[in-house]
């Protein structure tokens, strides 16, 4: 669960930086 939270946080940061969905 901890690792999953880190991944989701990184995705959220990427979304903010790129202004879109990043997977």
C-alpha beads as a LAMMPS data file, in Angstrom:
LAMMPS data file: protein, C-alpha beads

23 atoms
22 bonds

1 atom types
1 bond types

-500.0 500.0 xlo xhi
-500.0 500.0 ylo yhi
-500.0 500.0 zlo zhi

Masses

1 110.0

Atoms # bond

1 1 1 0.000 0.000 0.000
2 1 1 2.873 2.349 0.848
3 1 1 4.552 1.802 -2.509
4 1 1 1.235 2.320 -4.289
5 1 1 0.793 5.652 -2.499
6 1 1 4.231 6.788 -3.679
7 1 1 3.358 5.852 -7.265
8 1 1 0.066 7.741 -7.135
9 1 1 1.846 10.781 -5.683
10 1 1 4.363 10.729 -8.531
11 1 1 1.522 10.462 -11.047
12 1 1 -0.254 13.424 -9.463
13 1 1 2.934 15.503 -9.657
14 1 1 3.415 14.535 -13.295
15 1 1 -0.169 15.551 -14.054
16 1 1 0.414 18.986 -12.536
17 1 1 3.696 19.491 -14.401
18 1 1 2.369 18.388 -17.791
19 1 1 -1.173 19.686 -17.331
20 1 1 -2.561 16.294 -18.323
21 1 1 -2.734 12.633 -17.477
22 1 1 0.626 10.851 -17.333
23 1 1 0.802 7.090 -16.962

Bonds

1 1 1 2
2 1 2 3
3 1 3 4
4 1 4 5
5 1 5 6
6 1 6 7
7 1 7 8
8 1 8 9
9 1 9 10
10 1 10 11
11 1 11 12
12 1 12 13
13 1 13 14
14 1 14 15
15 1 15 16
16 1 16 17
17 1 17 18
18 1 18 19
19 1 19 20
20 1 20 21
21 1 21 22
22 1 22 23
